[in-house]
Amino acid sequence: MNHSGVIHNHQLKKEEPFWWVFYFLAMAFVMVVGLALIIIPILLFVLFKSPWLFIFFIFIPFGLWIVKELYKIAKNLIWQNNHLSHFILKQEGIQFTYWEEEKPKQPSEGMIPFSSIQYVVASFYVHRQMMERAGGTSGGRIIREMKPVLFIVFNESTRRLIKIPFYNQSEMTVWLKHLQENEVKLSYTDVILLNRYGKKMNDEERLELLESNKEELLLPFTFESQWASQAPKLSKEWNEKFIKNNPEANEKKKKRIFSFGHWFPRALNNYIFLVCGIVLAMLAIEKGFFHINSTILGLIYLFLLAFMYFYSFKERLHWLYMILFSVESVFACFLVYITHLDEKNIAEEVASGVFLASLLFIALVWLPYTIIKRIINRKNNASAERNLSN
């Protein structure tokens, strides 16, 4: 590349070794879960040969989906790490060597004069994404590390878009300042158009989305001096214009009460605690540590688990989770019951009693749900009162 008149040289970087180790461990765990959902139902049927166990075959497609999605994510991360675009901001335009996901074998190279740029969209992209454990401060939510990005819309032989992701705010400041000095139109959007881990959207799809929804997505702005200080103001202004004053958008936002990433770790915890608790109860009763009706024991244990389960959804608790908890608990207890069906001993008695308790608990699940719901509402009301007083 010709480096005369260079304002800023921006080379995308390879991922750090630490994060490859992190990705490997995280993907290995999820892969084990996916394979378990495929293998365990088959293994249980082979070992116990009960037709009831066919019901667990419904988990096999889910396991296959997890493995397939994991493969796609891993493939995408490896491709990104080996195909690094290079951008040079010059006095007269933007020079680039650009890798596109839909054209993985050959990068495009060229120079974009400022006169060819129709407009530039400033935004943020998901640079890194992970999930905090369910008991953490964020309640198991997906945590995203956001970085600035520019989407350059320009005319070549046809209208085209390229994306320029940055690693820090100061790089963004340099580019925006020079673009504005050359009278390039700037706009902002809060919509995430680039997520390294999410559903893939190619540049043509991004361009089509922006071109067909300019009035609903783009907020024109004049760059001040520092992106770090202006970005929060732009985000607030964008939300006030396109979200707060848009009843339909607000309604859609409120309706999002369930997401797989939010639900899955809690469901997994529920299964683990439930199965481990039943097994420990079997051992304790067999050893004579205590004597209690297994159905009553199951109801007590399900009450405790339900309190923990519903509280873990405190930020988006909805009656839907009563149904999910009931279904998850019945399945887990049924699995334990089936595997001990022919033993004719204390273990079989405890398993059948706990399975019966899971069926009875369907009529009682509203009790822990209501208690947790009221506790959360009181906390929210108290927090709102404190904010008003301040």
C-alpha positions as CSV (number, residue, x, y, z in Angstrom):
1,M,0.0,0.0,0.0
2,N,1.1,3.6,-0.7
3,H,1.5,5.3,2.7
4,S,2.0,8.9,1.4
5,G,-0.3,11.5,3.2
6,V,-1.4,9.0,5.8
7,I,-3.6,10.2,8.6
8,H,-4.2,6.9,10.3
9,N,-3.1,3.3,9.6
10,H,-5.7,0.7,10.9
11,Q,-4.7,-3.0,10.7
12,L,-7.1,-5.5,12.2
13,K,-5.4,-7.7,14.7
14,K,-5.3,-11.4,15.5
15,E,-7.0,-12.6,18.6
16,E,-4.9,-12.8,21.8
17,P,-3.8,-16.4,22.9
18,F,-5.7,-15.9,26.2
19,W,-9.0,-15.6,24.4
20,W,-8.4,-18.6,22.3
21,V,-7.9,-20.6,25.5
22,F,-11.1,-19.1,26.9
23,Y,-13.0,-19.9,23.7
24,F,-11.7,-23.5,23.6
25,L,-12.8,-24.1,27.2
26,A,-16.2,-22.5,26.8
27,M,-16.9,-24.3,23.5
28,A,-15.7,-27.6,25.0
29,F,-18.2,-27.3,27.8
30,V,-21.1,-26.4,25.5
31,M,-20.0,-29.2,23.1
32,V,-20.2,-31.7,26.0
33,V,-23.7,-30.5,26.8
34,G,-24.8,-30.8,23.2
35,L,-23.3,-34.3,22.8
36,A,-24.8,-35.4,26.1
37,L,-28.3,-34.4,24.8
38,I,-27.7,-36.6,21.8
39,I,-26.0,-39.6,23.5
40,I,-27.7,-39.9,26.9
41,P,-31.2,-40.5,25.6
42,I,-29.9,-43.3,23.3
43,L,-27.7,-44.7,26.1
44,L,-30.6,-44.8,28.6
45,F,-32.8,-46.6,26.1
46,V,-30.1,-49.2,25.4
47,L,-29.4,-49.8,29.1
48,F,-32.9,-49.9,30.4
49,K,-34.9,-50.8,27.3
50,S,-38.0,-49.0,28.5
51,P,-40.4,-47.5,25.9
52,W,-41.0,-44.6,28.3
53,L,-37.5,-43.5,27.6
54,F,-38.4,-42.6,24.0
55,I,-39.8,-39.4,25.4
56,F,-36.2,-38.2,26.0
57,F,-35.4,-38.5,22.3
58,I,-37.0,-35.0,21.8
59,F,-33.7,-33.7,23.2
60,I,-31.6,-35.2,20.4
61,P,-32.6,-32.5,17.8
62,F,-31.8,-29.8,20.4
63,G,-28.3,-31.4,20.9
64,L,-27.7,-31.5,17.2
65,W,-28.7,-27.8,16.9
66,I,-26.2,-26.9,19.7
67,V,-23.3,-28.8,18.0
68,K,-24.2,-27.3,14.6
69,E,-24.3,-23.7,16.0
70,L,-21.1,-24.2,17.9
71,Y,-19.3,-25.4,14.8
72,K,-20.5,-22.3,12.9
73,I,-19.3,-20.0,15.6
74,A,-15.9,-21.7,15.8
75,K,-15.5,-21.6,12.0
76,N,-16.4,-17.9,11.9
77,L,-13.9,-17.0,14.7
78,I,-11.1,-18.9,13.0
79,W,-11.9,-17.3,9.6
80,Q,-11.9,-13.8,11.2
81,N,-8.6,-14.5,12.8
82,N,-6.9,-15.5,9.5
83,H,-8.5,-12.8,7.2
84,L,-7.5,-9.4,8.6
85,S,-8.6,-6.3,6.7
86,H,-6.4,-3.2,6.5
87,F,-7.6,0.4,6.2
88,I,-5.5,3.6,5.7
89,L,-7.1,7.0,6.2
90,K,-5.4,9.4,3.8
91,Q,-5.7,13.1,3.0
92,E,-7.8,12.3,-0.1
93,G,-9.8,9.2,0.9
94,I,-9.7,5.7,2.4
95,Q,-7.4,3.0,1.0
96,F,-8.4,-0.6,1.9
97,T,-7.6,-4.3,1.6
98,Y,-11.0,-5.8,2.6
99,W,-12.0,-9.3,3.4
100,E,-15.7,-10.1,3.1
101,E,-17.4,-13.1,4.7
102,E,-19.3,-13.9,1.5
103,K,-16.1,-13.7,-0.6
104,P,-13.7,-15.7,1.6
105,K,-10.9,-16.5,-1.0
106,Q,-9.8,-13.1,-2.3
107,P,-9.8,-9.7,-0.6
108,S,-10.9,-6.6,-2.5
109,E,-8.5,-3.7,-2.7
110,G,-9.1,-0.1,-3.7
111,M,-9.3,3.6,-2.9
112,I,-12.4,5.5,-1.9
113,P,-12.2,9.2,-2.6
114,F,-14.2,11.3,-0.1
115,S,-16.3,12.6,-3.0
116,S,-17.5,9.0,-3.6
117,I,-18.7,8.5,0.0
118,Q,-22.5,9.0,0.3
119,Y,-22.6,8.8,4.1
120,V,-20.9,7.2,7.0
121,V,-22.8,5.5,9.9
122,A,-21.1,5.5,13.3
123,S,-22.2,2.9,15.8
124,F,-20.9,0.1,18.1
125,Y,-20.3,-3.6,17.4
126,V,-20.1,-6.6,19.7
127,H,-16.3,-7.2,20.0
128,R,-16.6,-9.8,22.7
129,Q,-19.5,-11.7,24.2
130,M,-19.7,-14.0,27.2
131,M,-22.2,-15.2,29.8
132,E,-21.8,-14.4,33.5
133,R,-22.7,-17.3,35.8
134,A,-26.3,-17.4,36.9
135,G,-25.5,-16.3,40.4
136,G,-23.3,-13.4,39.5
137,T,-24.1,-9.7,39.7
138,S,-25.7,-9.6,36.3
139,G,-27.8,-12.6,37.0
140,G,-26.4,-14.8,34.3
141,R,-27.0,-12.3,31.5
142,I,-25.0,-12.2,28.4
143,I,-22.2,-9.6,28.8
144,R,-21.0,-7.7,25.7
145,E,-17.9,-5.7,25.2
146,M,-18.8,-3.0,22.7
147,K,-16.3,-1.2,20.5
148,P,-16.8,1.6,17.9
149,V,-17.4,0.8,14.2
150,L,-17.9,2.9,11.0
151,F,-20.0,1.7,8.1
152,I,-18.8,3.5,4.9
153,V,-21.5,3.7,2.2
154,F,-20.0,4.8,-1.2
155,N,-20.4,4.6,-4.9
156,E,-18.2,2.4,-6.9
157,S,-19.6,0.7,-10.0
158,T,-22.6,0.2,-7.7
159,R,-23.4,1.4,-4.2
160,R,-21.4,-0.5,-1.7
161,L,-20.7,-0.8,2.0
162,I,-17.6,-1.7,4.0
163,K,-17.3,-1.9,7.8
164,I,-14.3,-0.6,9.8
165,P,-14.3,-2.0,13.4
166,F,-12.0,-0.2,15.8
167,Y,-10.4,-1.3,19.1
168,N,-10.6,2.0,21.0
169,Q,-12.4,5.4,21.1
170,S,-9.3,7.5,20.1
171,E,-9.0,5.7,16.7
172,M,-12.7,6.5,16.1
173,T,-12.1,10.2,17.0
174,V,-9.3,10.5,14.4
175,W,-11.4,9.1,11.6
176,L,-14.6,11.0,12.4
177,K,-12.7,14.3,12.6
178,H,-11.0,13.8,9.2
179,L,-14.2,12.6,7.6
180,Q,-16.1,15.7,8.8
181,E,-13.3,18.0,7.7
182,N,-13.8,16.5,4.2
183,E,-17.6,17.2,4.4
184,V,-18.7,13.6,4.6
185,K,-22.2,13.2,6.0
186,L,-22.2,11.5,9.4
187,S,-25.1,9.5,11.0
188,Y,-25.5,7.4,14.1
189,T,-27.5,4.3,14.9
190,D,-27.9,2.3,18.1
191,V,-28.8,-0.8,16.1
192,I,-26.2,-3.5,16.3
193,L,-25.2,-4.3,12.7
194,L,-22.0,-6.2,13.5
195,N,-21.8,-9.0,16.1
196,R,-18.8,-11.3,15.9
197,Y,-20.7,-14.0,17.7
198,G,-24.3,-13.5,16.6
199,K,-26.3,-14.2,13.5
200,K,-24.3,-13.4,10.4
201,M,-25.3,-10.4,8.3
202,N,-23.3,-9.6,5.2
203,D,-22.4,-6.2,3.9
204,E,-25.2,-6.3,1.2
205,E,-27.8,-7.0,3.9
206,R,-26.4,-4.2,6.0
207,L,-26.6,-1.8,3.1
208,E,-30.1,-2.9,2.2
209,L,-31.2,-2.4,5.8
210,L,-29.7,1.1,6.0
211,E,-30.9,2.3,2.6
212,S,-34.5,1.1,3.2
213,N,-34.8,2.4,6.7
214,K,-32.9,5.7,6.8
215,E,-35.7,7.6,8.5
216,E,-36.2,4.9,11.2
217,L,-32.5,4.1,11.9
218,L,-30.2,7.0,11.2
219,L,-29.6,10.1,13.3
220,P,-27.6,12.7,11.5
221,F,-25.0,14.4,13.7
222,T,-22.1,16.9,13.7
223,F,-18.9,15.5,15.2
224,E,-17.7,17.6,18.2
225,S,-14.2,16.7,19.3
226,Q,-14.1,13.4,21.2
227,W,-16.1,10.2,20.3
228,A,-15.9,8.9,23.9
229,S,-17.8,11.9,25.3
230,Q,-20.2,12.3,22.3
231,A,-21.3,8.7,21.9
232,P,-23.4,8.5,25.1
233,K,-25.2,11.7,24.1
234,L,-25.9,10.3,20.6
235,S,-27.2,7.0,22.0
236,K,-29.5,8.9,24.4
237,E,-30.8,11.2,21.6
238,W,-31.3,8.2,19.2
239,N,-33.3,6.3,21.8
240,E,-35.5,9.3,22.6
241,K,-36.2,9.8,18.9
242,F,-36.6,6.2,17.7
243,I,-37.6,4.2,20.7
244,K,-39.3,6.2,23.5
245,N,-41.6,8.0,21.0
246,N,-42.3,4.8,19.2
247,P,-45.1,2.8,20.9
248,E,-44.6,-0.2,18.6
249,A,-40.9,-0.4,19.3
250,N,-41.5,-0.1,23.0
251,E,-44.1,-2.9,22.9
252,K,-41.7,-5.2,21.1
253,K,-39.0,-4.5,23.7
254,K,-41.4,-5.3,26.5
255,K,-42.5,-8.6,24.9
256,R,-38.9,-10.0,25.0
257,I,-39.4,-12.0,28.2
258,F,-37.5,-15.1,27.1
259,S,-34.2,-15.7,25.5
260,F,-32.3,-19.0,25.2
261,G,-29.1,-17.5,26.6
262,H,-30.9,-16.2,29.6
263,W,-32.9,-19.4,30.3
264,F,-30.4,-22.2,29.5
265,P,-27.9,-21.9,32.4
266,R,-30.8,-21.7,34.9
267,A,-32.5,-24.7,33.5
268,L,-29.2,-26.6,33.5
269,N,-28.7,-25.6,37.2
270,N,-32.2,-26.8,38.0
271,Y,-31.6,-30.2,36.4
272,I,-28.2,-30.6,38.2
273,F,-29.5,-29.6,41.6
274,L,-32.6,-31.7,41.3
275,V,-31.0,-34.9,40.2
276,C,-28.1,-34.6,42.7
277,G,-30.6,-33.8,45.5
278,I,-32.7,-36.9,44.7
279,V,-29.6,-39.1,44.5
280,L,-28.3,-37.7,47.9
281,A,-31.8,-38.3,49.4
282,M,-31.7,-41.9,48.3
283,L,-28.3,-42.5,49.8
284,A,-29.3,-40.7,53.1
285,I,-32.5,-42.8,53.5
286,E,-30.8,-46.0,52.6
287,K,-28.1,-45.3,55.3
288,G,-30.9,-44.5,57.8
289,F,-29.8,-40.9,58.4
290,F,-33.5,-39.8,58.4
291,H,-37.0,-41.2,57.7
292,I,-39.5,-39.1,55.8
293,N,-42.2,-39.8,53.2
294,S,-40.4,-39.4,49.8
295,T,-43.3,-37.4,48.3
296,I,-43.2,-34.9,51.1
297,L,-39.4,-34.7,50.8
298,G,-39.8,-34.1,47.1
299,L,-42.3,-31.3,47.6
300,I,-40.1,-29.6,50.1
301,Y,-37.1,-29.8,47.8
302,L,-39.0,-28.5,44.8
303,F,-40.2,-25.5,46.8
304,L,-36.6,-24.6,47.7
305,L,-35.5,-25.1,44.1
306,A,-38.4,-23.0,42.8
307,F,-37.5,-20.1,45.1
308,M,-33.9,-20.2,43.7
309,Y,-35.1,-20.6,40.1
310,F,-37.6,-17.8,40.1
311,Y,-35.2,-15.4,41.9
312,S,-32.5,-16.0,39.3
313,F,-35.0,-14.6,36.7
314,K,-35.6,-11.5,38.9
315,E,-35.0,-9.0,36.0
316,R,-37.6,-10.5,33.7
317,L,-39.8,-12.8,35.8
318,H,-42.9,-13.8,34.1
319,W,-45.6,-16.5,34.5
320,L,-44.0,-18.4,31.6
321,Y,-41.3,-19.5,33.9
322,M,-43.8,-21.3,36.1
323,I,-44.6,-23.5,33.2
324,L,-40.9,-24.0,32.3
325,F,-40.0,-24.9,35.9
326,S,-42.8,-27.4,36.1
327,V,-41.9,-29.1,32.8
328,E,-38.1,-29.2,33.6
329,S,-38.8,-30.6,37.1
330,V,-41.2,-33.3,35.8
331,F,-38.7,-34.4,33.1
332,A,-35.8,-34.6,35.5
333,C,-37.8,-36.5,38.1
334,F,-39.2,-38.8,35.5
335,L,-35.7,-39.6,34.2
336,V,-34.6,-40.6,37.7
337,Y,-37.8,-42.6,38.2
338,I,-37.4,-44.6,34.9
339,T,-33.7,-45.4,35.7
340,H,-34.7,-47.0,39.1
341,L,-38.0,-48.6,37.9
342,D,-37.0,-52.2,38.2
343,E,-34.9,-52.0,41.4
344,K,-37.7,-52.7,43.9
345,N,-35.8,-51.1,46.8
346,I,-35.6,-47.8,48.7
347,A,-34.1,-46.0,45.7
348,E,-37.1,-46.9,43.5
349,E,-39.5,-45.8,46.3
350,V,-37.7,-42.4,46.7
351,A,-37.6,-42.0,42.9
352,S,-41.3,-42.7,42.5
353,G,-42.2,-40.5,45.4
354,V,-40.3,-37.6,44.0
355,F,-41.8,-38.0,40.6
356,L,-45.2,-38.0,42.1
357,A,-44.2,-34.8,44.0
358,S,-43.2,-33.1,40.7
359,L,-46.6,-33.8,39.3
360,L,-48.3,-32.5,42.5
361,F,-46.1,-29.4,42.5
362,I,-47.6,-28.3,39.2
363,A,-50.7,-27.2,41.3
364,L,-48.4,-25.5,43.8
365,V,-45.8,-23.8,41.7
366,W,-47.7,-20.4,41.8
367,L,-46.9,-20.1,45.6
368,P,-43.1,-19.6,45.3
369,Y,-43.6,-17.6,42.1
370,T,-46.0,-15.2,43.8
371,I,-43.7,-14.8,46.9
372,I,-40.6,-14.0,44.7
373,K,-42.6,-11.7,42.5
374,R,-43.7,-9.7,45.5
375,I,-40.2,-9.5,46.9
376,I,-38.9,-8.2,43.6
377,N,-41.7,-5.7,43.2
378,R,-41.0,-4.3,46.7
379,K,-37.3,-4.0,46.0
380,N,-38.0,-2.2,42.7
381,N,-40.5,0.2,44.4
382,A,-38.0,0.9,47.2
383,S,-35.3,1.6,44.6
384,A,-37.6,3.9,42.6
385,E,-38.4,5.8,45.8
386,R,-34.7,6.3,46.6
387,N,-34.1,7.6,43.1
388,L,-36.9,10.1,43.4
389,S,-35.7,11.3,46.8
390,N,-32.2,11.8,45.4
